[in-house]
Amino acid sequence: MNCLEYALGFWKKNRMYQIYYNSDHVVNLPSGSRAIGFLPIEEFGYEHMRDSFDLNDEAKETLKLYFNEA
């Protein structure tokens, strides 16, 4: 499991969190938070996130859901 798969699973259970990325690592933070060097994954776009990680089928579906709800 990679960090995006983990973050998506965490988000699916805790929707008050948002997923952030720094072009190397993905983390979950409460919505509206800021972390130095991290941006919300929406700033990178769905295609970039999908293509940057080797995601299992469940994570791919959750990523679509995340971007549809963002």
mmCIF file of the N, C-alpha and C atoms, coordinates in Angstrom:
data_MODEL
# 
_entry.id   MODEL 
# 
loop_
_atom_site.group_PDB 
_atom_site.id 
_atom_site.type_symbol 
_atom_site.label_atom_id 
_atom_site.label_alt_id 
_atom_site.label_comp_id 
_atom_site.label_asym_id 
_atom_site.label_entity_id 
_atom_site.label_seq_id 
_atom_site.pdbx_PDB_ins_code 
_atom_site.Cartn_x 
_atom_site.Cartn_y 
_atom_site.Cartn_z 
_atom_site.occupancy 
_atom_site.B_iso_or_equiv 
_atom_site.pdbx_formal_charge 
_atom_site.auth_seq_id 
_atom_site.auth_comp_id 
_atom_site.auth_asym_id 
_atom_site.auth_atom_id 
_atom_site.pdbx_PDB_model_num 
ATOM 1   N N  . MET A 1 1  ? 0.844   -1.176 0.000   1.00 0.00 ? 1  MET A N  1 
ATOM 2   C CA . MET A 1 1  ? 0.000   0.000  0.000   1.00 0.00 ? 1  MET A CA 1 
ATOM 3   C C  . MET A 1 1  ? 0.892   1.242  0.000   1.00 0.00 ? 1  MET A C  1 
ATOM 4   N N  . ASN A 1 2  ? 0.587   2.148  -0.903  1.00 0.00 ? 2  ASN A N  1 
ATOM 5   C CA . ASN A 1 2  ? 1.359   3.397  -0.940  1.00 0.00 ? 2  ASN A CA 1 
ATOM 6   C C  . ASN A 1 2  ? 0.626   4.490  -0.150  1.00 0.00 ? 2  ASN A C  1 
ATOM 7   N N  . CYS A 1 3  ? 1.276   5.627  -0.011  1.00 0.00 ? 3  CYS A N  1 
ATOM 8   C CA . CYS A 1 3  ? 0.736   6.690  0.842   1.00 0.00 ? 3  CYS A CA 1 
ATOM 9   C C  . CYS A 1 3  ? -0.585  7.251  0.319   1.00 0.00 ? 3  CYS A C  1 
ATOM 10  N N  . LEU A 1 4  ? -0.783  7.294  -0.995  1.00 0.00 ? 4  LEU A N  1 
ATOM 11  C CA . LEU A 1 4  ? -2.051  7.791  -1.522  1.00 0.00 ? 4  LEU A CA 1 
ATOM 12  C C  . LEU A 1 4  ? -3.171  6.798  -1.242  1.00 0.00 ? 4  LEU A C  1 
ATOM 13  N N  . GLU A 1 5  ? -2.905  5.512  -1.413  1.00 0.00 ? 5  GLU A N  1 
ATOM 14  C CA . GLU A 1 5  ? -3.927  4.506  -1.101  1.00 0.00 ? 5  GLU A CA 1 
ATOM 15  C C  . GLU A 1 5  ? -4.330  4.613  0.371   1.00 0.00 ? 5  GLU A C  1 
ATOM 16  N N  . TYR A 1 6  ? -3.353  4.755  1.246   1.00 0.00 ? 6  TYR A N  1 
ATOM 17  C CA . TYR A 1 6  ? -3.646  4.897  2.668   1.00 0.00 ? 6  TYR A CA 1 
ATOM 18  C C  . TYR A 1 6  ? -4.484  6.152  2.918   1.00 0.00 ? 6  TYR A C  1 
ATOM 19  N N  . ALA A 1 7  ? -4.061  7.276  2.350   1.00 0.00 ? 7  ALA A N  1 
ATOM 20  C CA . ALA A 1 7  ? -4.762  8.543  2.564   1.00 0.00 ? 7  ALA A CA 1 
ATOM 21  C C  . ALA A 1 7  ? -6.198  8.482  2.056   1.00 0.00 ? 7  ALA A C  1 
ATOM 22  N N  . LEU A 1 8  ? -6.408  7.823  0.930   1.00 0.00 ? 8  LEU A N  1 
ATOM 23  C CA . LEU A 1 8  ? -7.759  7.694  0.395   1.00 0.00 ? 8  LEU A CA 1 
ATOM 24  C C  . LEU A 1 8  ? -8.634  6.844  1.310   1.00 0.00 ? 8  LEU A C  1 
ATOM 25  N N  . GLY A 1 9  ? -8.087  5.748  1.821   1.00 0.00 ? 9  GLY A N  1 
ATOM 26  C CA . GLY A 1 9  ? -8.830  4.917  2.759   1.00 0.00 ? 9  GLY A CA 1 
ATOM 27  C C  . GLY A 1 9  ? -9.164  5.664  4.032   1.00 0.00 ? 9  GLY A C  1 
ATOM 28  N N  . PHE A 1 10 ? -8.220  6.455  4.525   1.00 0.00 ? 10 PHE A N  1 
ATOM 29  C CA . PHE A 1 10 ? -8.436  7.263  5.725   1.00 0.00 ? 10 PHE A CA 1 
ATOM 30  C C  . PHE A 1 10 ? -9.532  8.295  5.471   1.00 0.00 ? 10 PHE A C  1 
ATOM 31  N N  . TRP A 1 11 ? -9.462  8.968  4.333   1.00 0.00 ? 11 TRP A N  1 
ATOM 32  C CA . TRP A 1 11 ? -10.455 9.981  3.977   1.00 0.00 ? 11 TRP A CA 1 
ATOM 33  C C  . TRP A 1 11 ? -11.848 9.375  3.854   1.00 0.00 ? 11 TRP A C  1 
ATOM 34  N N  . LYS A 1 12 ? -11.921 8.187  3.288   1.00 0.00 ? 12 LYS A N  1 
ATOM 35  C CA . LYS A 1 12 ? -13.220 7.533  3.089   1.00 0.00 ? 12 LYS A CA 1 
ATOM 36  C C  . LYS A 1 12 ? -13.929 7.325  4.434   1.00 0.00 ? 12 LYS A C  1 
ATOM 37  N N  . LYS A 1 13 ? -13.157 7.120  5.497   1.00 0.00 ? 13 LYS A N  1 
ATOM 38  C CA . LYS A 1 13 ? -13.715 6.912  6.836   1.00 0.00 ? 13 LYS A CA 1 
ATOM 39  C C  . LYS A 1 13 ? -13.812 8.211  7.634   1.00 0.00 ? 13 LYS A C  1 
ATOM 40  N N  . ASN A 1 14 ? -13.083 9.231  7.226   1.00 0.00 ? 14 ASN A N  1 
ATOM 41  C CA . ASN A 1 14 ? -12.999 10.505 7.963   1.00 0.00 ? 14 ASN A CA 1 
ATOM 42  C C  . ASN A 1 14 ? -13.096 11.667 6.990   1.00 0.00 ? 14 ASN A C  1 
ATOM 43  N N  . ARG A 1 15 ? -14.268 11.951 6.515   1.00 0.00 ? 15 ARG A N  1 
ATOM 44  C CA . ARG A 1 15 ? -14.443 12.930 5.444   1.00 0.00 ? 15 ARG A CA 1 
ATOM 45  C C  . ARG A 1 15 ? -14.199 14.366 5.877   1.00 0.00 ? 15 ARG A C  1 
ATOM 46  N N  . MET A 1 16 ? -13.957 14.607 7.146   1.00 0.00 ? 16 MET A N  1 
ATOM 47  C CA . MET A 1 16 ? -13.625 15.968 7.584   1.00 0.00 ? 16 MET A CA 1 
ATOM 48  C C  . MET A 1 16 ? -12.160 16.284 7.298   1.00 0.00 ? 16 MET A C  1 
ATOM 49  N N  . TYR A 1 17 ? -11.435 15.297 6.791   1.00 0.00 ? 17 TYR A N  1 
ATOM 50  C CA . TYR A 1 17 ? -10.028 15.479 6.451   1.00 0.00 ? 17 TYR A CA 1 
ATOM 51  C C  . TYR A 1 17 ? -9.884  15.725 4.951   1.00 0.00 ? 17 TYR A C  1 
ATOM 52  N N  . GLN A 1 18 ? -8.773  16.336 4.590   1.00 0.00 ? 18 GLN A N  1 
ATOM 53  C CA . GLN A 1 18 ? -8.440  16.622 3.200   1.00 0.00 ? 18 GLN A CA 1 
ATOM 54  C C  . GLN A 1 18 ? -7.082  15.975 2.925   1.00 0.00 ? 18 GLN A C  1 
ATOM 55  N N  . ILE A 1 19 ? -6.825  15.667 1.680   1.00 0.00 ? 19 ILE A N  1 
ATOM 56  C CA . ILE A 1 19 ? -5.564  15.018 1.308   1.00 0.00 ? 19 ILE A CA 1 
ATOM 57  C C  . ILE A 1 19 ? -4.623  16.066 0.717   1.00 0.00 ? 19 ILE A C  1 
ATOM 58  N N  . TYR A 1 20 ? -3.390  16.079 1.215   1.00 0.00 ? 20 TYR A N  1 
ATOM 59  C CA . TYR A 1 20 ? -2.360  17.023 0.784   1.00 0.00 ? 20 TYR A CA 1 
ATOM 60  C C  . TYR A 1 20 ? -1.165  16.258 0.207   1.00 0.00 ? 20 TYR A C  1 
ATOM 61  N N  . TYR A 1 21 ? -0.440  16.914 -0.696  1.00 0.00 ? 21 TYR A N  1 
ATOM 62  C CA . TYR A 1 21 ? 0.651   16.271 -1.435  1.00 0.00 ? 21 TYR A CA 1 
ATOM 63  C C  . TYR A 1 21 ? 1.792   17.265 -1.602  1.00 0.00 ? 21 TYR A C  1 
ATOM 64  N N  . ASN A 1 22 ? 3.037   16.757 -1.576  1.00 0.00 ? 22 ASN A N  1 
ATOM 65  C CA . ASN A 1 22 ? 4.193   17.638 -1.783  1.00 0.00 ? 22 ASN A CA 1 
ATOM 66  C C  . ASN A 1 22 ? 5.071   17.156 -2.947  1.00 0.00 ? 22 ASN A C  1 
ATOM 67  N N  . SER A 1 23 ? 4.481   16.469 -3.884  1.00 0.00 ? 23 SER A N  1 
ATOM 68  C CA . SER A 1 23 ? 5.157   15.881 -5.053  1.00 0.00 ? 23 SER A CA 1 
ATOM 69  C C  . SER A 1 23 ? 6.016   14.679 -4.685  1.00 0.00 ? 23 SER A C  1 
ATOM 70  N N  . ASP A 1 24 ? 5.953   14.261 -3.436  1.00 0.00 ? 24 ASP A N  1 
ATOM 71  C CA . ASP A 1 24 ? 6.690   13.077 -2.991  1.00 0.00 ? 24 ASP A CA 1 
ATOM 72  C C  . ASP A 1 24 ? 5.860   12.228 -2.047  1.00 0.00 ? 24 ASP A C  1 
ATOM 73  N N  . HIS A 1 25 ? 5.108   12.868 -1.157  1.00 0.00 ? 25 HIS A N  1 
ATOM 74  C CA . HIS A 1 25 ? 4.378   12.147 -0.123  1.00 0.00 ? 25 HIS A CA 1 
ATOM 75  C C  . HIS A 1 25 ? 2.987   12.740 0.047   1.00 0.00 ? 25 HIS A C  1 
ATOM 76  N N  . VAL A 1 26 ? 2.040   11.898 0.463   1.00 0.00 ? 26 VAL A N  1 
ATOM 77  C CA . VAL A 1 26 ? 0.650   12.292 0.671   1.00 0.00 ? 26 VAL A CA 1 
ATOM 78  C C  . VAL A 1 26 ? 0.322   12.150 2.148   1.00 0.00 ? 26 VAL A C  1 
ATOM 79  N N  . VAL A 1 27 ? -0.408  13.144 2.690   1.00 0.00 ? 27 VAL A N  1 
ATOM 80  C CA . VAL A 1 27 ? -0.832  13.103 4.089   1.00 0.00 ? 27 VAL A CA 1 
ATOM 81  C C  . VAL A 1 27 ? -2.288  13.553 4.190   1.00 0.00 ? 27 VAL A C  1 
ATOM 82  N N  . ASN A 1 28 ? -2.940  13.170 5.268   1.00 0.00 ? 28 ASN A N  1 
ATOM 83  C CA . ASN A 1 28 ? -4.286  13.647 5.590   1.00 0.00 ? 28 ASN A CA 1 
ATOM 84  C C  . ASN A 1 28 ? -4.166  14.696 6.681   1.00 0.00 ? 28 ASN A C  1 
ATOM 85  N N  . LEU A 1 29 ? -4.887  15.787 6.501   1.00 0.00 ? 29 LEU A N  1 
ATOM 86  C CA . LEU A 1 29 ? -4.954  16.846 7.513   1.00 0.00 ? 29 LEU A CA 1 
ATOM 87  C C  . LEU A 1 29 ? -6.402  17.312 7.609   1.00 0.00 ? 29 LEU A C  1 
ATOM 88  N N  . PRO A 1 30 ? -6.809  17.842 8.760   1.00 0.00 ? 30 PRO A N  1 
ATOM 89  C CA . PRO A 1 30 ? -8.160  18.396 8.843   1.00 0.00 ? 30 PRO A CA 1 
ATOM 90  C C  . PRO A 1 30 ? -8.365  19.450 7.754   1.00 0.00 ? 30 PRO A C  1 
ATOM 91  N N  . SER A 1 31 ? -9.555  19.489 7.192   1.00 0.00 ? 31 SER A N  1 
ATOM 92  C CA . SER A 1 31 ? -9.866  20.465 6.139   1.00 0.00 ? 31 SER A CA 1 
ATOM 93  C C  . SER A 1 31 ? -9.502  21.868 6.574   1.00 0.00 ? 31 SER A C  1 
ATOM 94  N N  . GLY A 1 32 ? -8.909  22.609 5.665   1.00 0.00 ? 32 GLY A N  1 
ATOM 95  C CA . GLY A 1 32 ? -8.511  23.982 5.940   1.00 0.00 ? 32 GLY A CA 1 
ATOM 96  C C  . GLY A 1 32 ? -7.149  24.122 6.591   1.00 0.00 ? 32 GLY A C  1 
ATOM 97  N N  . SER A 1 33 ? -6.499  23.008 6.869   1.00 0.00 ? 33 SER A N  1 
ATOM 98  C CA . SER A 1 33 ? -5.166  23.053 7.482   1.00 0.00 ? 33 SER A CA 1 
ATOM 99  C C  . SER A 1 33 ? -4.125  23.462 6.454   1.00 0.00 ? 33 SER A C  1 
ATOM 100 N N  . ARG A 1 34 ? -2.966  23.801 6.948   1.00 0.00 ? 34 ARG A N  1 
ATOM 101 C CA . ARG A 1 34 ? -1.821  24.103 6.082   1.00 0.00 ? 34 ARG A CA 1 
ATOM 102 C C  . ARG A 1 34 ? -0.612  23.376 6.621   1.00 0.00 ? 34 ARG A C  1 
ATOM 103 N N  . ALA A 1 35 ? 0.204   22.873 5.719   1.00 0.00 ? 35 ALA A N  1 
ATOM 104 C CA . ALA A 1 35 ? 1.463   22.238 6.091   1.00 0.00 ? 35 ALA A CA 1 
ATOM 105 C C  . ALA A 1 35 ? 2.516   22.754 5.118   1.00 0.00 ? 35 ALA A C  1 
ATOM 106 N N  . ILE A 1 36 ? 3.623   23.183 5.614   1.00 0.00 ? 36 ILE A N  1 
ATOM 107 C CA . ILE A 1 36 ? 4.672   23.766 4.774   1.00 0.00 ? 36 ILE A CA 1 
ATOM 108 C C  . ILE A 1 36 ? 5.090   22.762 3.702   1.00 0.00 ? 36 ILE A C  1 
ATOM 109 N N  . GLY A 1 37 ? 5.007   23.198 2.461   1.00 0.00 ? 37 GLY A N  1 
ATOM 110 C CA . GLY A 1 37 ? 5.428   22.381 1.330   1.00 0.00 ? 37 GLY A CA 1 
ATOM 111 C C  . GLY A 1 37 ? 4.356   21.461 0.778   1.00 0.00 ? 37 GLY A C  1 
ATOM 112 N N  . PHE A 1 38 ? 3.193   21.371 1.420   1.00 0.00 ? 38 PHE A N  1 
ATOM 113 C CA . PHE A 1 38 ? 2.108   20.507 0.964   1.00 0.00 ? 38 PHE A CA 1 
ATOM 114 C C  . PHE A 1 38 ? 0.963   21.347 0.418   1.00 0.00 ? 38 PHE A C  1 
ATOM 115 N N  . LEU A 1 39 ? 0.341   20.857 -0.641  1.00 0.00 ? 39 LEU A N  1 
ATOM 116 C CA . LEU A 1 39 ? -0.832  21.489 -1.229  1.00 0.00 ? 39 LEU A CA 1 
ATOM 117 C C  . LEU A 1 39 ? -1.956  20.465 -1.301  1.00 0.00 ? 39 LEU A C  1 
ATOM 118 N N  . PRO A 1 40 ? -3.210  20.910 -1.306  1.00 0.00 ? 40 PRO A N  1 
ATOM 119 C CA . PRO A 1 40 ? -4.308  19.968 -1.504  1.00 0.00 ? 40 PRO A CA 1 
ATOM 120 C C  . PRO A 1 40 ? -4.143  19.259 -2.851  1.00 0.00 ? 40 PRO A C  1 
ATOM 121 N N  . ILE A 1 41 ? -4.483  17.980 -2.905  1.00 0.00 ? 41 ILE A N  1 
ATOM 122 C CA . ILE A 1 41 ? -4.279  17.237 -4.162  1.00 0.00 ? 41 ILE A CA 1 
ATOM 123 C C  . ILE A 1 41 ? -5.109  17.816 -5.300  1.00 0.00 ? 41 ILE A C  1 
ATOM 124 N N  . GLU A 1 42 ? -6.155  18.564 -4.989  1.00 0.00 ? 42 GLU A N  1 
ATOM 125 C CA . GLU A 1 42 ? -6.947  19.183 -6.045  1.00 0.00 ? 42 GLU A CA 1 
ATOM 126 C C  . GLU A 1 42 ? -6.099  20.143 -6.878  1.00 0.00 ? 42 GLU A C  1 
ATOM 127 N N  . GLU A 1 43 ? -5.068  20.709 -6.284  1.00 0.00 ? 43 GLU A N  1 
ATOM 128 C CA . GLU A 1 43 ? -4.188  21.630 -7.015  1.00 0.00 ? 43 GLU A CA 1 
ATOM 129 C C  . GLU A 1 43 ? -3.354  20.894 -8.070  1.00 0.00 ? 43 GLU A C  1 
ATOM 130 N N  . PHE A 1 44 ? -3.153  19.606 -7.881  1.00 0.00 ? 44 PHE A N  1 
ATOM 131 C CA . PHE A 1 44 ? -2.385  18.801 -8.832  1.00 0.00 ? 44 PHE A CA 1 
ATOM 132 C C  . PHE A 1 44 ? -3.295  18.197 -9.900  1.00 0.00 ? 44 PHE A C  1 
ATOM 133 N N  . GLY A 1 45 ? -4.543  17.963 -9.575  1.00 0.00 ? 45 GLY A N  1 
ATOM 134 C CA . GLY A 1 45 ? -5.506  17.422 -10.514 1.00 0.00 ? 45 GLY A CA 1 
ATOM 135 C C  . GLY A 1 45 ? -5.631  15.908 -10.443 1.00 0.00 ? 45 GLY A C  1 
ATOM 136 N N  . TYR A 1 46 ? -6.795  15.463 -10.820 1.00 0.00 ? 46 TYR A N  1 
ATOM 137 C CA . TYR A 1 46 ? -7.124  14.037 -10.782 1.00 0.00 ? 46 TYR A CA 1 
ATOM 138 C C  . TYR A 1 46 ? -6.148  13.195 -11.605 1.00 0.00 ? 46 TYR A C  1 
ATOM 139 N N  . GLU A 1 47 ? -5.933  13.586 -12.852 1.00 0.00 ? 47 GLU A N  1 
ATOM 140 C CA . GLU A 1 47 ? -5.077  12.792 -13.743 1.00 0.00 ? 47 GLU A CA 1 
ATOM 141 C C  . GLU A 1 47 ? -3.652  12.683 -13.212 1.00 0.00 ? 47 GLU A C  1 
ATOM 142 N N  . HIS A 1 48 ? -3.129  13.777 -12.694 1.00 0.00 ? 48 HIS A N  1 
ATOM 143 C CA . HIS A 1 48 ? -1.764  13.752 -12.154 1.00 0.00 ? 48 HIS A CA 1 
ATOM 144 C C  . HIS A 1 48 ? -1.669  12.772 -10.986 1.00 0.00 ? 48 HIS A C  1 
ATOM 145 N N  . MET A 1 49 ? -2.627  12.833 -10.073 1.00 0.00 ? 49 MET A N  1 
ATOM 146 C CA . MET A 1 49 ? -2.591  11.941 -8.916  1.00 0.00 ? 49 MET A CA 1 
ATOM 147 C C  . MET A 1 49 ? -2.778  10.488 -9.346  1.00 0.00 ? 49 MET A C  1 
ATOM 148 N N  . ARG A 1 50 ? -3.705  10.248 -10.238 1.00 0.00 ? 50 ARG A N  1 
ATOM 149 C CA . ARG A 1 50 ? -3.951  8.884  -10.736 1.00 0.00 ? 50 ARG A CA 1 
ATOM 150 C C  . ARG A 1 50 ? -2.705  8.316  -11.407 1.00 0.00 ? 50 ARG A C  1 
ATOM 151 N N  . ASP A 1 51 ? -2.033  9.125  -12.195 1.00 0.00 ? 51 ASP A N  1 
ATOM 152 C CA . ASP A 1 51 ? -0.888  8.643  -12.971 1.00 0.00 ? 51 ASP A CA 1 
ATOM 153 C C  . ASP A 1 51 ? 0.416   8.613  -12.172 1.00 0.00 ? 51 ASP A C  1 
ATOM 154 N N  . SER A 1 52 ? 0.467   9.294  -11.045 1.00 0.00 ? 52 SER A N  1 
ATOM 155 C CA . SER A 1 52 ? 1.695   9.364  -10.246 1.00 0.00 ? 52 SER A CA 1 
ATOM 156 C C  . SER A 1 52 ? 1.845   8.203  -9.268  1.00 0.00 ? 52 SER A C  1 
ATOM 157 N N  . PHE A 1 53 ? 0.768   7.460  -9.051  1.00 0.00 ? 53 PHE A N  1 
ATOM 158 C CA . PHE A 1 53 ? 0.782   6.362  -8.088  1.00 0.00 ? 53 PHE A CA 1 
ATOM 159 C C  . PHE A 1 53 ? 0.218   5.101  -8.724  1.00 0.00 ? 53 PHE A C  1 
ATOM 160 N N  . ASP A 1 54 ? 0.753   3.972  -8.328  1.00 0.00 ? 54 ASP A N  1 
ATOM 161 C CA . ASP A 1 54 ? 0.221   2.677  -8.742  1.00 0.00 ? 54 ASP A CA 1 
ATOM 162 C C  . ASP A 1 54 ? -0.904  2.324  -7.766  1.00 0.00 ? 54 ASP A C  1 
ATOM 163 N N  . LEU A 1 55 ? -2.145  2.601  -8.163  1.00 0.00 ? 55 LEU A N  1 
ATOM 164 C CA . LEU A 1 55 ? -3.284  2.440  -7.267  1.00 0.00 ? 55 LEU A CA 1 
ATOM 165 C C  . LEU A 1 55 ? -4.041  1.148  -7.543  1.00 0.00 ? 55 LEU A C  1 
ATOM 166 N N  . ASN A 1 56 ? -4.545  0.527  -6.475  1.00 0.00 ? 56 ASN A N  1 
ATOM 167 C CA . ASN A 1 56 ? -5.414  -0.630 -6.658  1.00 0.00 ? 56 ASN A CA 1 
ATOM 168 C C  . ASN A 1 56 ? -6.785  -0.122 -7.103  1.00 0.00 ? 56 ASN A C  1 
ATOM 169 N N  . ASP A 1 57 ? -7.650  -1.038 -7.515  1.00 0.00 ? 57 ASP A N  1 
ATOM 170 C CA . ASP A 1 57 ? -8.950  -0.641 -8.068  1.00 0.00 ? 57 ASP A CA 1 
ATOM 171 C C  . ASP A 1 57 ? -9.808  0.128  -7.071  1.00 0.00 ? 57 ASP A C  1 
ATOM 172 N N  . GLU A 1 58 ? -9.807  -0.291 -5.814  1.00 0.00 ? 58 GLU A N  1 
ATOM 173 C CA . GLU A 1 58 ? -10.598 0.406  -4.802  1.00 0.00 ? 58 GLU A CA 1 
ATOM 174 C C  . GLU A 1 58 ? -10.106 1.843  -4.623  1.00 0.00 ? 58 GLU A C  1 
ATOM 175 N N  . ALA A 1 59 ? -8.801  2.035  -4.597  1.00 0.00 ? 59 ALA A N  1 
ATOM 176 C CA . ALA A 1 59 ? -8.235  3.379  -4.450  1.00 0.00 ? 59 ALA A CA 1 
ATOM 177 C C  . ALA A 1 59 ? -8.567  4.242  -5.664  1.00 0.00 ? 59 ALA A C  1 
ATOM 178 N N  . LYS A 1 60 ? -8.567  3.664  -6.849  1.00 0.00 ? 60 LYS A N  1 
ATOM 179 C CA . LYS A 1 60 ? -8.932  4.427  -8.054  1.00 0.00 ? 60 LYS A CA 1 
ATOM 180 C C  . LYS A 1 60 ? -10.356 4.951  -7.950  1.00 0.00 ? 60 LYS A C  1 
ATOM 181 N N  . GLU A 1 61 ? -11.262 4.099  -7.481  1.00 0.00 ? 61 GLU A N  1 
ATOM 182 C CA . GLU A 1 61 ? -12.658 4.516  -7.320  1.00 0.00 ? 61 GLU A CA 1 
ATOM 183 C C  . GLU A 1 61 ? -12.789 5.587  -6.236  1.00 0.00 ? 61 GLU A C  1 
ATOM 184 N N  . THR A 1 62 ? -12.054 5.433  -5.145  1.00 0.00 ? 62 THR A N  1 
ATOM 185 C CA . THR A 1 62 ? -12.107 6.419  -4.067  1.00 0.00 ? 62 THR A CA 1 
ATOM 186 C C  . THR A 1 62 ? -11.515 7.748  -4.527  1.00 0.00 ? 62 THR A C  1 
ATOM 187 N N  . LEU A 1 63 ? -10.460 7.700  -5.336  1.00 0.00 ? 63 LEU A N  1 
ATOM 188 C CA . LEU A 1 63 ? -9.878  8.939  -5.876  1.00 0.00 ? 63 LEU A CA 1 
ATOM 189 C C  . LEU A 1 63 ? -10.895 9.687  -6.723  1.00 0.00 ? 63 LEU A C  1 
ATOM 190 N N  . LYS A 1 64 ? -11.640 8.968  -7.559  1.00 0.00 ? 64 LYS A N  1 
ATOM 191 C CA . LYS A 1 64 ? -12.696 9.599  -8.351  1.00 0.00 ? 64 LYS A CA 1 
ATOM 192 C C  . LYS A 1 64 ? -13.738 10.254 -7.443  1.00 0.00 ? 64 LYS A C  1 
ATOM 193 N N  . LEU A 1 65 ? -14.139 9.526  -6.403  1.00 0.00 ? 65 LEU A N  1 
ATOM 194 C CA . LEU A 1 65 ? -15.122 10.038 -5.457  1.00 0.00 ? 65 LEU A CA 1 
ATOM 195 C C  . LEU A 1 65 ? -14.588 11.289 -4.757  1.00 0.00 ? 65 LEU A C  1 
ATOM 196 N N  . TYR A 1 66 ? -13.338 11.243 -4.341  1.00 0.00 ? 66 TYR A N  1 
ATOM 197 C CA . TYR A 1 66 ? -12.711 12.388 -3.670  1.00 0.00 ? 66 TYR A CA 1 
ATOM 198 C C  . TYR A 1 66 ? -12.778 13.631 -4.556  1.00 0.00 ? 66 TYR A C  1 
ATOM 199 N N  . PHE A 1 67 ? -12.407 13.497 -5.813  1.00 0.00 ? 67 PHE A N  1 
ATOM 200 C CA . PHE A 1 67 ? -12.396 14.643 -6.709  1.00 0.00 ? 67 PHE A CA 1 
ATOM 201 C C  . PHE A 1 67 ? -13.818 15.100 -7.054  1.00 0.00 ? 67 PHE A C  1 
ATOM 202 N N  . ASN A 1 68 ? -14.766 14.197 -7.070  1.00 0.00 ? 68 ASN A N  1 
ATOM 203 C CA . ASN A 1 68 ? -16.159 14.578 -7.323  1.00 0.00 ? 68 ASN A CA 1 
ATOM 204 C C  . ASN A 1 68 ? -16.745 15.342 -6.154  1.00 0.00 ? 68 ASN A C  1 
ATOM 205 N N  . GLU A 1 69 ? -16.273 15.078 -4.926  1.00 0.00 ? 69 GLU A N  1 
ATOM 206 C CA . GLU A 1 69 ? -16.791 15.752 -3.742  1.00 0.00 ? 69 GLU A CA 1 
ATOM 207 C C  . GLU A 1 69 ? -15.993 16.996 -3.375  1.00 0.00 ? 69 GLU A C  1 
ATOM 208 N N  . ALA A 1 70 ? -14.825 17.174 -3.985  1.00 0.00 ? 70 ALA A N  1 
ATOM 209 C CA . ALA A 1 70 ? -13.959 18.315 -3.647  1.00 0.00 ? 70 ALA A CA 1 
ATOM 210 C C  . ALA A 1 70 ? -14.532 19.614 -4.174  1.00 0.00 ? 70 ALA A C  1 
# 
